[in-house]
């Protein structure tokens, strides 16, 4: 049975275009975190961009089908969000480390799941248009 990450499909290969997209998205996410106070942009738009950032980072180093990476990133994002539902941040108590707190988040929101899905859908649409 073939899995999402079939060994025959997985190849390490650096892609500078996706890496530059990752850097650009990282800078945008950092600017949003540091300078933007608008709740919609910080939470919803930031969540859309974060899955795109993760996607671009992974595809910068691994040559695999876009749908496979998209599914892995979406599953990872959903997992982090559902861990927030079970108060993982309170259990781990990462408040002494702000980076871990930002990565894990603290509040479960269904709207975040939609934002992640929209971000992945956007990536897949862009990939489809680029490949055509």
mmCIF file of the C-alpha atoms, coordinates in Angstrom:
data_MODEL
# 
_entry.id   MODEL 
# 
loop_
_atom_site.group_PDB 
_atom_site.id 
_atom_site.type_symbol 
_atom_site.label_atom_id 
_atom_site.label_alt_id 
_atom_site.label_comp_id 
_atom_site.label_asym_id 
_atom_site.label_entity_id 
_atom_site.label_seq_id 
_atom_site.pdbx_PDB_ins_code 
_atom_site.Cartn_x 
_atom_site.Cartn_y 
_atom_site.Cartn_z 
_atom_site.occupancy 
_atom_site.B_iso_or_equiv 
_atom_site.pdbx_formal_charge 
_atom_site.auth_seq_id 
_atom_site.auth_comp_id 
_atom_site.auth_asym_id 
_atom_site.auth_atom_id 
_atom_site.pdbx_PDB_model_num 
ATOM 1   C CA . UNK A 1 1   ? 0.000   0.000  0.000   1.00 0.00 ? 1   UNK A CA 1 
ATOM 2   C CA . UNK A 1 2   ? 1.411   3.366  -1.009  1.00 0.00 ? 2   UNK A CA 1 
ATOM 3   C CA . UNK A 1 3   ? 1.591   6.093  1.624   1.00 0.00 ? 3   UNK A CA 1 
ATOM 4   C CA . UNK A 1 4   ? 1.757   9.829  1.308   1.00 0.00 ? 4   UNK A CA 1 
ATOM 5   C CA . UNK A 1 5   ? 5.561   9.755  1.402   1.00 0.00 ? 5   UNK A CA 1 
ATOM 6   C CA . UNK A 1 6   ? 6.451   6.827  -0.834  1.00 0.00 ? 6   UNK A CA 1 
ATOM 7   C CA . UNK A 1 7   ? 10.226  6.219  -0.829  1.00 0.00 ? 7   UNK A CA 1 
ATOM 8   C CA . UNK A 1 8   ? 10.244  6.006  -4.623  1.00 0.00 ? 8   UNK A CA 1 
ATOM 9   C CA . UNK A 1 9   ? 8.936   9.565  -4.830  1.00 0.00 ? 9   UNK A CA 1 
ATOM 10  C CA . UNK A 1 10  ? 11.009  11.193 -2.068  1.00 0.00 ? 10  UNK A CA 1 
ATOM 11  C CA . UNK A 1 11  ? 14.181  12.910 -3.274  1.00 0.00 ? 11  UNK A CA 1 
ATOM 12  C CA . UNK A 1 12  ? 16.294  15.514 -1.512  1.00 0.00 ? 12  UNK A CA 1 
ATOM 13  C CA . UNK A 1 13  ? 16.858  18.439 -3.814  1.00 0.00 ? 13  UNK A CA 1 
ATOM 14  C CA . UNK A 1 14  ? 17.338  22.135 -3.062  1.00 0.00 ? 14  UNK A CA 1 
ATOM 15  C CA . UNK A 1 15  ? 14.922  24.467 -4.848  1.00 0.00 ? 15  UNK A CA 1 
ATOM 16  C CA . UNK A 1 16  ? 15.994  28.087 -4.500  1.00 0.00 ? 16  UNK A CA 1 
ATOM 17  C CA . UNK A 1 17  ? 12.690  29.498 -5.827  1.00 0.00 ? 17  UNK A CA 1 
ATOM 18  C CA . UNK A 1 18  ? 10.667  27.878 -3.059  1.00 0.00 ? 18  UNK A CA 1 
ATOM 19  C CA . UNK A 1 19  ? 13.355  28.769 -0.525  1.00 0.00 ? 19  UNK A CA 1 
ATOM 20  C CA . UNK A 1 20  ? 13.120  32.452 -1.493  1.00 0.00 ? 20  UNK A CA 1 
ATOM 21  C CA . UNK A 1 21  ? 9.335   32.196 -1.193  1.00 0.00 ? 21  UNK A CA 1 
ATOM 22  C CA . UNK A 1 22  ? 9.843   30.719 2.280   1.00 0.00 ? 22  UNK A CA 1 
ATOM 23  C CA . UNK A 1 23  ? 12.145  33.614 3.247   1.00 0.00 ? 23  UNK A CA 1 
ATOM 24  C CA . UNK A 1 24  ? 9.635   36.149 1.905   1.00 0.00 ? 24  UNK A CA 1 
ATOM 25  C CA . UNK A 1 25  ? 6.749   34.552 3.790   1.00 0.00 ? 25  UNK A CA 1 
ATOM 26  C CA . UNK A 1 26  ? 8.870   34.356 6.933   1.00 0.00 ? 26  UNK A CA 1 
ATOM 27  C CA . UNK A 1 27  ? 9.626   38.082 6.706   1.00 0.00 ? 27  UNK A CA 1 
ATOM 28  C CA . UNK A 1 28  ? 5.932   38.866 6.168   1.00 0.00 ? 28  UNK A CA 1 
ATOM 29  C CA . UNK A 1 29  ? 4.939   36.680 9.148   1.00 0.00 ? 29  UNK A CA 1 
ATOM 30  C CA . UNK A 1 30  ? 7.599   38.376 11.291  1.00 0.00 ? 30  UNK A CA 1 
ATOM 31  C CA . UNK A 1 31  ? 6.402   41.838 10.251  1.00 0.00 ? 31  UNK A CA 1 
ATOM 32  C CA . UNK A 1 32  ? 2.811   40.877 11.047  1.00 0.00 ? 32  UNK A CA 1 
ATOM 33  C CA . UNK A 1 33  ? 3.855   39.589 14.483  1.00 0.00 ? 33  UNK A CA 1 
ATOM 34  C CA . UNK A 1 34  ? 5.910   42.676 15.292  1.00 0.00 ? 34  UNK A CA 1 
ATOM 35  C CA . UNK A 1 35  ? 3.984   45.539 13.736  1.00 0.00 ? 35  UNK A CA 1 
ATOM 36  C CA . UNK A 1 36  ? 0.360   44.621 12.987  1.00 0.00 ? 36  UNK A CA 1 
ATOM 37  C CA . UNK A 1 37  ? -2.300  44.877 15.664  1.00 0.00 ? 37  UNK A CA 1 
ATOM 38  C CA . UNK A 1 38  ? -5.327  44.094 13.481  1.00 0.00 ? 38  UNK A CA 1 
ATOM 39  C CA . UNK A 1 39  ? -6.808  40.858 14.830  1.00 0.00 ? 39  UNK A CA 1 
ATOM 40  C CA . UNK A 1 40  ? -7.952  39.526 11.420  1.00 0.00 ? 40  UNK A CA 1 
ATOM 41  C CA . UNK A 1 41  ? -4.543  40.000 9.826   1.00 0.00 ? 41  UNK A CA 1 
ATOM 42  C CA . UNK A 1 42  ? -2.639  38.623 12.820  1.00 0.00 ? 42  UNK A CA 1 
ATOM 43  C CA . UNK A 1 43  ? -4.733  35.526 13.352  1.00 0.00 ? 43  UNK A CA 1 
ATOM 44  C CA . UNK A 1 44  ? -6.615  34.571 10.195  1.00 0.00 ? 44  UNK A CA 1 
ATOM 45  C CA . UNK A 1 45  ? -4.305  35.916 7.493   1.00 0.00 ? 45  UNK A CA 1 
ATOM 46  C CA . UNK A 1 46  ? -1.281  34.828 9.529   1.00 0.00 ? 46  UNK A CA 1 
ATOM 47  C CA . UNK A 1 47  ? -2.672  31.275 9.696   1.00 0.00 ? 47  UNK A CA 1 
ATOM 48  C CA . UNK A 1 48  ? -3.226  31.230 5.935   1.00 0.00 ? 48  UNK A CA 1 
ATOM 49  C CA . UNK A 1 49  ? 0.364   32.338 5.399   1.00 0.00 ? 49  UNK A CA 1 
ATOM 50  C CA . UNK A 1 50  ? 1.915   29.970 7.949   1.00 0.00 ? 50  UNK A CA 1 
ATOM 51  C CA . UNK A 1 51  ? 0.834   26.838 6.064   1.00 0.00 ? 51  UNK A CA 1 
ATOM 52  C CA . UNK A 1 52  ? 2.172   28.386 2.869   1.00 0.00 ? 52  UNK A CA 1 
ATOM 53  C CA . UNK A 1 53  ? 5.442   29.111 4.689   1.00 0.00 ? 53  UNK A CA 1 
ATOM 54  C CA . UNK A 1 54  ? 5.717   25.501 5.921   1.00 0.00 ? 54  UNK A CA 1 
ATOM 55  C CA . UNK A 1 55  ? 4.882   24.179 2.453   1.00 0.00 ? 55  UNK A CA 1 
ATOM 56  C CA . UNK A 1 56  ? 7.552   26.341 0.805   1.00 0.00 ? 56  UNK A CA 1 
ATOM 57  C CA . UNK A 1 57  ? 10.131  25.345 3.419   1.00 0.00 ? 57  UNK A CA 1 
ATOM 58  C CA . UNK A 1 58  ? 9.566   21.622 2.924   1.00 0.00 ? 58  UNK A CA 1 
ATOM 59  C CA . UNK A 1 59  ? 9.441   21.775 -0.860  1.00 0.00 ? 59  UNK A CA 1 
ATOM 60  C CA . UNK A 1 60  ? 12.675  23.797 -0.794  1.00 0.00 ? 60  UNK A CA 1 
ATOM 61  C CA . UNK A 1 61  ? 14.511  20.633 0.220   1.00 0.00 ? 61  UNK A CA 1 
ATOM 62  C CA . UNK A 1 62  ? 12.340  17.697 -0.821  1.00 0.00 ? 62  UNK A CA 1 
ATOM 63  C CA . UNK A 1 63  ? 11.242  17.031 -4.377  1.00 0.00 ? 63  UNK A CA 1 
ATOM 64  C CA . UNK A 1 64  ? 7.869   15.343 -3.978  1.00 0.00 ? 64  UNK A CA 1 
ATOM 65  C CA . UNK A 1 65  ? 4.382   15.773 -5.374  1.00 0.00 ? 65  UNK A CA 1 
ATOM 66  C CA . UNK A 1 66  ? 2.759   19.026 -4.185  1.00 0.00 ? 66  UNK A CA 1 
ATOM 67  C CA . UNK A 1 67  ? -0.372  17.231 -2.981  1.00 0.00 ? 67  UNK A CA 1 
ATOM 68  C CA . UNK A 1 68  ? 1.735   15.022 -0.678  1.00 0.00 ? 68  UNK A CA 1 
ATOM 69  C CA . UNK A 1 69  ? 3.446   17.991 0.963   1.00 0.00 ? 69  UNK A CA 1 
ATOM 70  C CA . UNK A 1 70  ? 0.154   19.863 1.179   1.00 0.00 ? 70  UNK A CA 1 
ATOM 71  C CA . UNK A 1 71  ? -1.494  16.963 3.007   1.00 0.00 ? 71  UNK A CA 1 
ATOM 72  C CA . UNK A 1 72  ? 1.430   16.614 5.432   1.00 0.00 ? 72  UNK A CA 1 
ATOM 73  C CA . UNK A 1 73  ? 1.434   20.364 6.200   1.00 0.00 ? 73  UNK A CA 1 
ATOM 74  C CA . UNK A 1 74  ? -2.339  20.411 6.664   1.00 0.00 ? 74  UNK A CA 1 
ATOM 75  C CA . UNK A 1 75  ? -2.231  17.364 8.961   1.00 0.00 ? 75  UNK A CA 1 
ATOM 76  C CA . UNK A 1 76  ? 0.572   18.962 10.988  1.00 0.00 ? 76  UNK A CA 1 
ATOM 77  C CA . UNK A 1 77  ? -1.337  22.252 11.292  1.00 0.00 ? 77  UNK A CA 1 
ATOM 78  C CA . UNK A 1 78  ? -4.550  20.518 12.321  1.00 0.00 ? 78  UNK A CA 1 
ATOM 79  C CA . UNK A 1 79  ? -2.614  18.450 14.884  1.00 0.00 ? 79  UNK A CA 1 
ATOM 80  C CA . UNK A 1 80  ? -1.126  21.568 16.482  1.00 0.00 ? 80  UNK A CA 1 
ATOM 81  C CA . UNK A 1 81  ? -4.567  23.190 16.534  1.00 0.00 ? 81  UNK A CA 1 
ATOM 82  C CA . UNK A 1 82  ? -6.234  20.185 18.153  1.00 0.00 ? 82  UNK A CA 1 
ATOM 83  C CA . UNK A 1 83  ? -3.435  20.006 20.728  1.00 0.00 ? 83  UNK A CA 1 
ATOM 84  C CA . UNK A 1 84  ? -4.497  23.535 21.676  1.00 0.00 ? 84  UNK A CA 1 
ATOM 85  C CA . UNK A 1 85  ? -7.988  22.180 22.310  1.00 0.00 ? 85  UNK A CA 1 
ATOM 86  C CA . UNK A 1 86  ? -6.489  19.817 24.877  1.00 0.00 ? 86  UNK A CA 1 
ATOM 87  C CA . UNK A 1 87  ? -4.477  22.650 26.486  1.00 0.00 ? 87  UNK A CA 1 
ATOM 88  C CA . UNK A 1 88  ? -1.035  21.307 25.591  1.00 0.00 ? 88  UNK A CA 1 
ATOM 89  C CA . UNK A 1 89  ? 0.563   24.672 26.320  1.00 0.00 ? 89  UNK A CA 1 
ATOM 90  C CA . UNK A 1 90  ? -0.706  24.536 29.909  1.00 0.00 ? 90  UNK A CA 1 
ATOM 91  C CA . UNK A 1 91  ? 0.629   20.994 30.331  1.00 0.00 ? 91  UNK A CA 1 
ATOM 92  C CA . UNK A 1 92  ? 4.075   21.827 28.884  1.00 0.00 ? 92  UNK A CA 1 
ATOM 93  C CA . UNK A 1 93  ? 4.137   25.296 30.465  1.00 0.00 ? 93  UNK A CA 1 
ATOM 94  C CA . UNK A 1 94  ? 6.309   26.897 27.750  1.00 0.00 ? 94  UNK A CA 1 
ATOM 95  C CA . UNK A 1 95  ? 5.681   30.414 29.023  1.00 0.00 ? 95  UNK A CA 1 
ATOM 96  C CA . UNK A 1 96  ? 9.380   30.801 29.782  1.00 0.00 ? 96  UNK A CA 1 
ATOM 97  C CA . UNK A 1 97  ? 10.055  30.248 26.062  1.00 0.00 ? 97  UNK A CA 1 
ATOM 98  C CA . UNK A 1 98  ? 8.071   32.654 23.846  1.00 0.00 ? 98  UNK A CA 1 
ATOM 99  C CA . UNK A 1 99  ? 9.099   30.893 20.624  1.00 0.00 ? 99  UNK A CA 1 
ATOM 100 C CA . UNK A 1 100 ? 7.540   27.593 21.728  1.00 0.00 ? 100 UNK A CA 1 
ATOM 101 C CA . UNK A 1 101 ? 4.461   29.477 22.902  1.00 0.00 ? 101 UNK A CA 1 
ATOM 102 C CA . UNK A 1 102 ? 4.078   31.082 19.461  1.00 0.00 ? 102 UNK A CA 1 
ATOM 103 C CA . UNK A 1 103 ? 4.594   27.767 17.633  1.00 0.00 ? 103 UNK A CA 1 
ATOM 104 C CA . UNK A 1 104 ? 2.165   25.793 19.798  1.00 0.00 ? 104 UNK A CA 1 
ATOM 105 C CA . UNK A 1 105 ? -0.342  28.596 20.244  1.00 0.00 ? 105 UNK A CA 1 
ATOM 106 C CA . UNK A 1 106 ? -2.727  28.661 23.137  1.00 0.00 ? 106 UNK A CA 1 
ATOM 107 C CA . UNK A 1 107 ? -6.328  28.833 21.953  1.00 0.00 ? 107 UNK A CA 1 
ATOM 108 C CA . UNK A 1 108 ? -8.220  26.371 19.783  1.00 0.00 ? 108 UNK A CA 1 
ATOM 109 C CA . UNK A 1 109 ? -10.347 28.060 17.122  1.00 0.00 ? 109 UNK A CA 1 
ATOM 110 C CA . UNK A 1 110 ? -12.323 26.366 14.375  1.00 0.00 ? 110 UNK A CA 1 
ATOM 111 C CA . UNK A 1 111 ? -11.655 29.417 12.198  1.00 0.00 ? 111 UNK A CA 1 
ATOM 112 C CA . UNK A 1 112 ? -7.941  28.497 12.278  1.00 0.00 ? 112 UNK A CA 1 
ATOM 113 C CA . UNK A 1 113 ? -8.761  25.136 10.686  1.00 0.00 ? 113 UNK A CA 1 
ATOM 114 C CA . UNK A 1 114 ? -10.544 26.971 7.862   1.00 0.00 ? 114 UNK A CA 1 
ATOM 115 C CA . UNK A 1 115 ? -7.594  29.367 7.498   1.00 0.00 ? 115 UNK A CA 1 
ATOM 116 C CA . UNK A 1 116 ? -5.142  26.448 7.230   1.00 0.00 ? 116 UNK A CA 1 
ATOM 117 C CA . UNK A 1 117 ? -7.380  24.741 4.674   1.00 0.00 ? 117 UNK A CA 1 
ATOM 118 C CA . UNK A 1 118 ? -7.702  27.942 2.637   1.00 0.00 ? 118 UNK A CA 1 
ATOM 119 C CA . UNK A 1 119 ? -3.918  28.403 2.674   1.00 0.00 ? 119 UNK A CA 1 
ATOM 120 C CA . UNK A 1 120 ? -3.320  24.867 1.433   1.00 0.00 ? 120 UNK A CA 1 
ATOM 121 C CA . UNK A 1 121 ? -6.036  25.196 -1.206  1.00 0.00 ? 121 UNK A CA 1 
ATOM 122 C CA . UNK A 1 122 ? -4.393  28.416 -2.394  1.00 0.00 ? 122 UNK A CA 1 
ATOM 123 C CA . UNK A 1 123 ? -1.025  26.658 -2.638  1.00 0.00 ? 123 UNK A CA 1 
ATOM 124 C CA . UNK A 1 124 ? -2.517  23.776 -4.632  1.00 0.00 ? 124 UNK A CA 1 
ATOM 125 C CA . UNK A 1 125 ? -4.280  26.166 -7.018  1.00 0.00 ? 125 UNK A CA 1 
ATOM 126 C CA . UNK A 1 126 ? -1.045  28.110 -7.541  1.00 0.00 ? 126 UNK A CA 1 
ATOM 127 C CA . UNK A 1 127 ? 0.886   24.879 -8.114  1.00 0.00 ? 127 UNK A CA 1 
ATOM 128 C CA . UNK A 1 128 ? -1.703  23.725 -10.641 1.00 0.00 ? 128 UNK A CA 1 
ATOM 129 C CA . UNK A 1 129 ? -1.554  27.026 -12.531 1.00 0.00 ? 129 UNK A CA 1 
ATOM 130 C CA . UNK A 1 130 ? 2.271   27.052 -12.502 1.00 0.00 ? 130 UNK A CA 1 
ATOM 131 C CA . UNK A 1 131 ? 2.453   23.487 -13.847 1.00 0.00 ? 131 UNK A CA 1 
ATOM 132 C CA . UNK A 1 132 ? -0.013  24.213 -16.662 1.00 0.00 ? 132 UNK A CA 1 
# 
